[in-house]
Amino acid sequence: MSDYLVKATGFEGKVRAYALVATDMINEAVRRQGTWPTASAALGRAMMASTMMGAMLKGDAKLTVKIEGRGPIGAIIVDANTKGESRGYVTNPQTHFDLNEHGKLDVARAVGTDGYLSVVKDIGMRDNFTGSVPIVSGELGEDFTYYFASSEQTPSSVGVGVLVNPDNSILAAGGFIIQLMPGADDEVISEIEKRLNSIPPISKLVEAGMPPEEMLKALLGDDNVKFLDHMPVAFSCACSKERVANAITSLGKEEIQEMIDEDGGAETRCNFCNEVYAFDVAELEKLLTETK
């Protein structure tokens, strides 16, 4: 199944809903990061929630999510935009533990619970919107749920799941966000809660081949969903050698000259995609002439 996201409304506009399958997207991220299973699950959950949040924005807006729970994995950073593109990394990708008491990857232990989940939205205005909430569980689905309720005052349910193969590749990854709009009554809330409590783990649904549309039908009921949009989702990194060159020129002539004289070149690695960009002396001398 190809990776994609759907947007929908439910119960005649009283509910807003998103669902995605992102197995290939998360596979690409963990391949580039070289993550071990627990770190892969944490990164995947964060990227999928952030990707759905990016799909809520308009135009060329984008957002950055930072999760710092002071656990062994360190910080998780994810960038996402309105086009279904996202990228992410964890500080300590080789983080893994035995399964927890529920027989699942122990994401909470890796992430930690003594810290914050922060979201910065760049919607093209002078000031960015920033929201930050304490981490409540470290499982991340619950933490994003709390973020929406506390920071955006939108009652929501966020479900994200990742299954990891024995070879560390991703077997299945998917997720959903269900949000209550003003006017959602007790009957609607009760119906959604009943379905949320009875549905299997989202990663199991993806493993079984269930597409996003069917996920939302299972969560809201076949007759209660109106689909609005469909978009592909993918790992995408905006780094390039040109961007790195611009960053080098911004350092100033003196620092570039030091790179030439002391290091005989320069090399940098992108945190998100692990691409390495190298500049030899000739390239640095050219940048030196272009630096004001």
Contacts in CASP RR format, 6 or more apart in sequence:
PFRMAT RR
TARGET T0000
AUTHOR 0000-0000-0000
METHOD contacts of the structure
MODEL  1
MSDYLVKATGFEGKVRAYALVATDMINEAVRRQGTWPTASAALGRAMMAS
TMMGAMLKGDAKLTVKIEGRGPIGAIIVDANTKGESRGYVTNPQTHFDLN
EHGKLDVARAVGTDGYLSVVKDIGMRDNFTGSVPIVSGELGEDFTYYFAS
SEQTPSSVGVGVLVNPDNSILAAGGFIIQLMPGADDEVISEIEKRLNSIP
PISKLVEAGMPPEEMLKALLGDDNVKFLDHMPVAFSCACSKERVANAITS
LGKEEIQEMIDEDGGAETRCNFCNEVYAFDVAELEKLLTETK
1 21 0 8 1.000
1 23 0 8 1.000
1 206 0 8 1.000
1 209 0 8 1.000
1 211 0 8 1.000
2 21 0 8 1.000
2 24 0 8 1.000
2 232 0 8 1.000
3 20 0 8 1.000
3 21 0 8 1.000
3 22 0 8 1.000
3 23 0 8 1.000
3 24 0 8 1.000
3 25 0 8 1.000
3 232 0 8 1.000
3 233 0 8 1.000
3 234 0 8 1.000
4 20 0 8 1.000
4 21 0 8 1.000
4 212 0 8 1.000
4 230 0 8 1.000
4 231 0 8 1.000
4 232 0 8 1.000
4 233 0 8 1.000
5 18 0 8 1.000
5 19 0 8 1.000
5 20 0 8 1.000
5 22 0 8 1.000
5 51 0 8 1.000
5 52 0 8 1.000
5 55 0 8 1.000
5 84 0 8 1.000
5 212 0 8 1.000
5 230 0 8 1.000
5 231 0 8 1.000
5 232 0 8 1.000
5 233 0 8 1.000
6 18 0 8 1.000
6 19 0 8 1.000
6 20 0 8 1.000
6 212 0 8 1.000
6 213 0 8 1.000
6 216 0 8 1.000
6 227 0 8 1.000
6 229 0 8 1.000
6 230 0 8 1.000
7 16 0 8 1.000
7 17 0 8 1.000
7 18 0 8 1.000
7 55 0 8 1.000
7 227 0 8 1.000
7 228 0 8 1.000
7 229 0 8 1.000
7 230 0 8 1.000
8 16 0 8 1.000
8 17 0 8 1.000
8 18 0 8 1.000
8 19 0 8 1.000
8 216 0 8 1.000
8 220 0 8 1.000
8 225 0 8 1.000
8 226 0 8 1.000
8 227 0 8 1.000
8 228 0 8 1.000
9 15 0 8 1.000
9 16 0 8 1.000
9 17 0 8 1.000
9 225 0 8 1.000
9 226 0 8 1.000
9 228 0 8 1.000
10 16 0 8 1.000
10 17 0 8 1.000
10 220 0 8 1.000
10 224 0 8 1.000
10 225 0 8 1.000
10 226 0 8 1.000
11 184 0 8 1.000
11 188 0 8 1.000
11 191 0 8 1.000
11 220 0 8 1.000
11 224 0 8 1.000
13 181 0 8 1.000
13 226 0 8 1.000
14 180 0 8 1.000
14 181 0 8 1.000
14 183 0 8 1.000
14 184 0 8 1.000
14 185 0 8 1.000
14 188 0 8 1.000
15 178 0 8 1.000
15 179 0 8 1.000
15 180 0 8 1.000
15 181 0 8 1.000
15 184 0 8 1.000
15 188 0 8 1.000
15 192 0 8 1.000
15 220 0 8 1.000
15 224 0 8 1.000
16 178 0 8 1.000
16 179 0 8 1.000
16 181 0 8 1.000
17 176 0 8 1.000
17 177 0 8 1.000
17 178 0 8 1.000
17 179 0 8 1.000
17 216 0 8 1.000
17 219 0 8 1.000
17 220 0 8 1.000
17 225 0 8 1.000
18 52 0 8 1.000
18 55 0 8 1.000
18 56 0 8 1.000
18 176 0 8 1.000
18 177 0 8 1.000
19 174 0 8 1.000
19 175 0 8 1.000
19 176 0 8 1.000
19 177 0 8 1.000
19 212 0 8 1.000
19 213 0 8 1.000
19 215 0 8 1.000
19 216 0 8 1.000
19 219 0 8 1.000
20 48 0 8 1.000
20 51 0 8 1.000
20 52 0 8 1.000
20 174 0 8 1.000
20 175 0 8 1.000
20 176 0 8 1.000
20 212 0 8 1.000
20 233 0 8 1.000
21 173 0 8 1.000
21 174 0 8 1.000
21 175 0 8 1.000
21 206 0 8 1.000
21 211 0 8 1.000
21 212 0 8 1.000
22 44 0 8 1.000
22 47 0 8 1.000
22 48 0 8 1.000
22 51 0 8 1.000
22 173 0 8 1.000
22 174 0 8 1.000
22 175 0 8 1.000
22 233 0 8 1.000
23 170 0 8 1.000
23 171 0 8 1.000
23 172 0 8 1.000
23 173 0 8 1.000
23 174 0 8 1.000
23 206 0 8 1.000
24 234 0 8 1.000
25 47 0 8 1.000
25 48 0 8 1.000
25 51 0 8 1.000
25 86 0 8 1.000
25 173 0 8 1.000
25 233 0 8 1.000
25 234 0 8 1.000
25 235 0 8 1.000
26 40 0 8 1.000
26 43 0 8 1.000
26 44 0 8 1.000
26 47 0 8 1.000
26 48 0 8 1.000
26 162 0 8 1.000
26 170 0 8 1.000
26 173 0 8 1.000
26 235 0 8 1.000
27 169 0 8 1.000
27 170 0 8 1.000
27 173 0 8 1.000
28 234 0 8 1.000
28 235 0 8 1.000
29 35 0 8 1.000
29 43 0 8 1.000
29 44 0 8 1.000
29 47 0 8 1.000
29 87 0 8 1.000
29 88 0 8 1.000
29 89 0 8 1.000
29 235 0 8 1.000
30 39 0 8 1.000
30 40 0 8 1.000
30 43 0 8 1.000
30 44 0 8 1.000
30 168 0 8 1.000
30 169 0 8 1.000
30 170 0 8 1.000
31 169 0 8 1.000
32 235 0 8 1.000
32 272 0 8 1.000
32 273 0 8 1.000
32 274 0 8 1.000
33 39 0 8 1.000
33 43 0 8 1.000
33 88 0 8 1.000
33 89 0 8 1.000
33 90 0 8 1.000
33 93 0 8 1.000
33 274 0 8 1.000
34 93 0 8 1.000
34 94 0 8 1.000
34 168 0 8 1.000
35 43 0 8 1.000
35 90 0 8 1.000
35 93 0 8 1.000
35 94 0 8 1.000
35 95 0 8 1.000
35 168 0 8 1.000
36 93 0 8 1.000
36 94 0 8 1.000
36 95 0 8 1.000
36 96 0 8 1.000
36 168 0 8 1.000
37 96 0 8 1.000
37 105 0 8 1.000
37 164 0 8 1.000
37 168 0 8 1.000
38 73 0 8 1.000
38 95 0 8 1.000
38 96 0 8 1.000
38 97 0 8 1.000
38 105 0 8 1.000
38 106 0 8 1.000
38 107 0 8 1.000
38 109 0 8 1.000
38 110 0 8 1.000
39 73 0 8 1.000
39 90 0 8 1.000
39 92 0 8 1.000
39 93 0 8 1.000
39 94 0 8 1.000
39 95 0 8 1.000
39 96 0 8 1.000
39 110 0 8 1.000
40 162 0 8 1.000
40 164 0 8 1.000
40 168 0 8 1.000
40 170 0 8 1.000
41 105 0 8 1.000
41 107 0 8 1.000
41 161 0 8 1.000
41 162 0 8 1.000
41 164 0 8 1.000
42 73 0 8 1.000
42 76 0 8 1.000
42 90 0 8 1.000
42 95 0 8 1.000
42 107 0 8 1.000
42 110 0 8 1.000
42 111 0 8 1.000
42 140 0 8 1.000
43 76 0 8 1.000
43 88 0 8 1.000
43 89 0 8 1.000
43 90 0 8 1.000
43 93 0 8 1.000
44 160 0 8 1.000
44 161 0 8 1.000
44 162 0 8 1.000
44 173 0 8 1.000
45 107 0 8 1.000
45 139 0 8 1.000
45 140 0 8 1.000
45 141 0 8 1.000
45 160 0 8 1.000
45 161 0 8 1.000
45 162 0 8 1.000
46 65 0 8 1.000
46 67 0 8 1.000
46 76 0 8 1.000
46 78 0 8 1.000
46 88 0 8 1.000
46 140 0 8 1.000
47 78 0 8 1.000
47 80 0 8 1.000
47 86 0 8 1.000
47 87 0 8 1.000
47 88 0 8 1.000
48 160 0 8 1.000
48 161 0 8 1.000
48 173 0 8 1.000
48 174 0 8 1.000
48 175 0 8 1.000
49 65 0 8 1.000
49 140 0 8 1.000
49 141 0 8 1.000
49 144 0 8 1.000
49 158 0 8 1.000
49 159 0 8 1.000
49 160 0 8 1.000
49 175 0 8 1.000
49 177 0 8 1.000
50 63 0 8 1.000
50 65 0 8 1.000
50 78 0 8 1.000
50 79 0 8 1.000
50 80 0 8 1.000
50 86 0 8 1.000
51 80 0 8 1.000
51 84 0 8 1.000
51 86 0 8 1.000
51 233 0 8 1.000
52 175 0 8 1.000
52 176 0 8 1.000
52 177 0 8 1.000
53 63 0 8 1.000
53 65 0 8 1.000
53 80 0 8 1.000
53 119 0 8 1.000
53 144 0 8 1.000
53 177 0 8 1.000
54 61 0 8 1.000
54 62 0 8 1.000
54 63 0 8 1.000
54 80 0 8 1.000
54 81 0 8 1.000
54 82 0 8 1.000
54 84 0 8 1.000
54 86 0 8 1.000
55 82 0 8 1.000
55 84 0 8 1.000
55 231 0 8 1.000
57 63 0 8 1.000
57 81 0 8 1.000
57 82 0 8 1.000
57 121 0 8 1.000
57 123 0 8 1.000
58 82 0 8 1.000
58 123 0 8 1.000
59 82 0 8 1.000
60 81 0 8 1.000
60 82 0 8 1.000
60 124 0 8 1.000
61 81 0 8 1.000
61 82 0 8 1.000
61 121 0 8 1.000
61 122 0 8 1.000
61 123 0 8 1.000
61 124 0 8 1.000
62 79 0 8 1.000
62 80 0 8 1.000
62 81 0 8 1.000
62 82 0 8 1.000
62 121 0 8 1.000
62 122 0 8 1.000
63 79 0 8 1.000
63 80 0 8 1.000
63 81 0 8 1.000
63 119 0 8 1.000
63 120 0 8 1.000
63 121 0 8 1.000
63 122 0 8 1.000
64 77 0 8 1.000
64 78 0 8 1.000
64 79 0 8 1.000
64 119 0 8 1.000
64 120 0 8 1.000
64 122 0 8 1.000
65 76 0 8 1.000
65 77 0 8 1.000
65 78 0 8 1.000
65 80 0 8 1.000
65 117 0 8 1.000
65 118 0 8 1.000
65 119 0 8 1.000
66 75 0 8 1.000
66 76 0 8 1.000
66 77 0 8 1.000
66 116 0 8 1.000
66 117 0 8 1.000
66 118 0 8 1.000
66 119 0 8 1.000
66 120 0 8 1.000
67 75 0 8 1.000
67 76 0 8 1.000
67 77 0 8 1.000
67 111 0 8 1.000
67 116 0 8 1.000
67 117 0 8 1.000
67 118 0 8 1.000
67 135 0 8 1.000
67 140 0 8 1.000
67 143 0 8 1.000
68 74 0 8 1.000
68 75 0 8 1.000
68 76 0 8 1.000
68 115 0 8 1.000
68 116 0 8 1.000
68 118 0 8 1.000
69 111 0 8 1.000
69 112 0 8 1.000
69 113 0 8 1.000
69 114 0 8 1.000
69 115 0 8 1.000
69 116 0 8 1.000
69 135 0 8 1.000
69 138 0 8 1.000
70 112 0 8 1.000
70 114 0 8 1.000
70 115 0 8 1.000
71 109 0 8 1.000
71 110 0 8 1.000
71 111 0 8 1.000
71 112 0 8 1.000
71 114 0 8 1.000
72 92 0 8 1.000
72 95 0 8 1.000
72 109 0 8 1.000
72 110 0 8 1.000
73 90 0 8 1.000
73 91 0 8 1.000
73 92 0 8 1.000
73 95 0 8 1.000
73 110 0 8 1.000
73 111 0 8 1.000
73 112 0 8 1.000
74 90 0 8 1.000
74 91 0 8 1.000
74 92 0 8 1.000
75 90 0 8 1.000
75 91 0 8 1.000
76 88 0 8 1.000
76 89 0 8 1.000
76 90 0 8 1.000
76 91 0 8 1.000
76 111 0 8 1.000
77 88 0 8 1.000
77 89 0 8 1.000
77 90 0 8 1.000
77 271 0 8 1.000
77 272 0 8 1.000
78 86 0 8 1.000
78 87 0 8 1.000
78 88 0 8 1.000
79 86 0 8 1.000
79 87 0 8 1.000
79 88 0 8 1.000
79 272 0 8 1.000
80 86 0 8 1.000
83 231 0 8 1.000
84 231 0 8 1.000
84 232 0 8 1.000
84 233 0 8 1.000
84 234 0 8 1.000
85 233 0 8 1.000
85 234 0 8 1.000
85 235 0 8 1.000
85 236 0 8 1.000
86 233 0 8 1.000
86 235 0 8 1.000
86 236 0 8 1.000
87 235 0 8 1.000
87 236 0 8 1.000
87 237 0 8 1.000
87 238 0 8 1.000
87 272 0 8 1.000
87 273 0 8 1.000
88 272 0 8 1.000
89 271 0 8 1.000
89 272 0 8 1.000
95 110 0 8 1.000
96 110 0 8 1.000
97 105 0 8 1.000
97 106 0 8 1.000
97 109 0 8 1.000
97 110 0 8 1.000
98 106 0 8 1.000
99 105 0 8 1.000
99 106 0 8 1.000
100 106 0 8 1.000
100 108 0 8 1.000
100 109 0 8 1.000
105 162 0 8 1.000
105 164 0 8 1.000
107 138 0 8 1.000
107 139 0 8 1.000
107 140 0 8 1.000
108 137 0 8 1.000
108 138 0 8 1.000
108 139 0 8 1.000
111 135 0 8 1.000
111 138 0 8 1.000
111 139 0 8 1.000
111 140 0 8 1.000
112 135 0 8 1.000
112 138 0 8 1.000
113 135 0 8 1.000
113 136 0 8 1.000
113 137 0 8 1.000
113 138 0 8 1.000
114 135 0 8 1.000
115 134 0 8 1.000
115 135 0 8 1.000
116 132 0 8 1.000
116 133 0 8 1.000
116 134 0 8 1.000
116 135 0 8 1.000
117 132 0 8 1.000
117 133 0 8 1.000
117 134 0 8 1.000
117 135 0 8 1.000
117 143 0 8 1.000
117 144 0 8 1.000
117 146 0 8 1.000
117 147 0 8 1.000
118 130 0 8 1.000
118 131 0 8 1.000
118 132 0 8 1.000
119 129 0 8 1.000
119 130 0 8 1.000
119 131 0 8 1.000
119 132 0 8 1.000
119 147 0 8 1.000
119 151 0 8 1.000
120 128 0 8 1.000
120 129 0 8 1.000
120 130 0 8 1.000
120 131 0 8 1.000
121 128 0 8 1.000
121 129 0 8 1.000
121 130 0 8 1.000
122 128 0 8 1.000
123 129 0 8 1.000
131 147 0 8 1.000
131 151 0 8 1.000
132 151 0 8 1.000
133 143 0 8 1.000
133 146 0 8 1.000
133 147 0 8 1.000
133 150 0 8 1.000
133 151 0 8 1.000
134 146 0 8 1.000
135 143 0 8 1.000
136 142 0 8 1.000
136 143 0 8 1.000
136 146 0 8 1.000
137 143 0 8 1.000
140 160 0 8 1.000
141 158 0 8 1.000
141 159 0 8 1.000
141 160 0 8 1.000
142 158 0 8 1.000
144 156 0 8 1.000
144 158 0 8 1.000
144 160 0 8 1.000
144 177 0 8 1.000
145 156 0 8 1.000
145 157 0 8 1.000
145 158 0 8 1.000
145 159 0 8 1.000
148 154 0 8 1.000
148 155 0 8 1.000
148 156 0 8 1.000
148 158 0 8 1.000
148 177 0 8 1.000
148 179 0 8 1.000
149 155 0 8 1.000
149 156 0 8 1.000
154 179 0 8 1.000
154 180 0 8 1.000
155 179 0 8 1.000
155 180 0 8 1.000
155 184 0 8 1.000
156 177 0 8 1.000
156 178 0 8 1.000
156 179 0 8 1.000
156 180 0 8 1.000
157 176 0 8 1.000
157 177 0 8 1.000
157 178 0 8 1.000
157 192 0 8 1.000
157 196 0 8 1.000
158 176 0 8 1.000
158 177 0 8 1.000
159 175 0 8 1.000
159 176 0 8 1.000
159 177 0 8 1.000
159 202 0 8 1.000
160 174 0 8 1.000
160 175 0 8 1.000
160 176 0 8 1.000
160 202 0 8 1.000
161 172 0 8 1.000
161 173 0 8 1.000
161 174 0 8 1.000
161 175 0 8 1.000
161 201 0 8 1.000
161 202 0 8 1.000
161 203 0 8 1.000
161 206 0 8 1.000
162 170 0 8 1.000
162 172 0 8 1.000
162 173 0 8 1.000
162 174 0 8 1.000
162 203 0 8 1.000
163 170 0 8 1.000
163 171 0 8 1.000
163 172 0 8 1.000
163 173 0 8 1.000
163 203 0 8 1.000
163 204 0 8 1.000
163 206 0 8 1.000
163 207 0 8 1.000
164 170 0 8 1.000
164 171 0 8 1.000
165 171 0 8 1.000
171 207 0 8 1.000
172 203 0 8 1.000
172 204 0 8 1.000
172 206 0 8 1.000
172 207 0 8 1.000
173 203 0 8 1.000
173 206 0 8 1.000
174 202 0 8 1.000
174 203 0 8 1.000
174 206 0 8 1.000
175 202 0 8 1.000
175 206 0 8 1.000
175 215 0 8 1.000
176 202 0 8 1.000
176 212 0 8 1.000
176 215 0 8 1.000
176 216 0 8 1.000
176 219 0 8 1.000
178 192 0 8 1.000
178 196 0 8 1.000
178 219 0 8 1.000
178 220 0 8 1.000
180 188 0 8 1.000
180 189 0 8 1.000
180 192 0 8 1.000
191 220 0 8 1.000
191 224 0 8 1.000
192 219 0 8 1.000
192 220 0 8 1.000
195 218 0 8 1.000
195 219 0 8 1.000
195 220 0 8 1.000
195 221 0 8 1.000
196 219 0 8 1.000
199 205 0 8 1.000
199 218 0 8 1.000
199 219 0 8 1.000
202 215 0 8 1.000
205 214 0 8 1.000
205 215 0 8 1.000
205 218 0 8 1.000
210 218 0 8 1.000
213 225 0 8 1.000
213 227 0 8 1.000
216 225 0 8 1.000
216 227 0 8 1.000
217 225 0 8 1.000
235 273 0 8 1.000
237 270 0 8 1.000
237 272 0 8 1.000
237 273 0 8 1.000
237 275 0 8 1.000
239 270 0 8 1.000
239 272 0 8 1.000
239 273 0 8 1.000
239 275 0 8 1.000
239 277 0 8 1.000
241 277 0 8 1.000
244 268 0 8 1.000
244 277 0 8 1.000
244 279 0 8 1.000
245 279 0 8 1.000
245 283 0 8 1.000
245 287 0 8 1.000
248 256 0 8 1.000
248 259 0 8 1.000
248 266 0 8 1.000
248 279 0 8 1.000
248 284 0 8 1.000
248 287 0 8 1.000
249 256 0 8 1.000
249 287 0 8 1.000
249 290 0 8 1.000
249 291 0 8 1.000
252 291 0 8 1.000
253 288 0 8 1.000
253 291 0 8 1.000
256 284 0 8 1.000
256 287 0 8 1.000
256 288 0 8 1.000
256 291 0 8 1.000
257 288 0 8 1.000
259 265 0 8 1.000
259 266 0 8 1.000
259 279 0 8 1.000
259 284 0 8 1.000
260 281 0 8 1.000
260 284 0 8 1.000
260 285 0 8 1.000
260 288 0 8 1.000
264 280 0 8 1.000
264 281 0 8 1.000
264 284 0 8 1.000
265 278 0 8 1.000
265 279 0 8 1.000
265 280 0 8 1.000
265 281 0 8 1.000
265 284 0 8 1.000
266 278 0 8 1.000
266 279 0 8 1.000
266 284 0 8 1.000
267 276 0 8 1.000
267 277 0 8 1.000
267 278 0 8 1.000
267 279 0 8 1.000
268 276 0 8 1.000
268 277 0 8 1.000
269 275 0 8 1.000
269 276 0 8 1.000
269 277 0 8 1.000
270 276 0 8 1.000
270 277 0 8 1.000
279 287 0 8 1.000
END
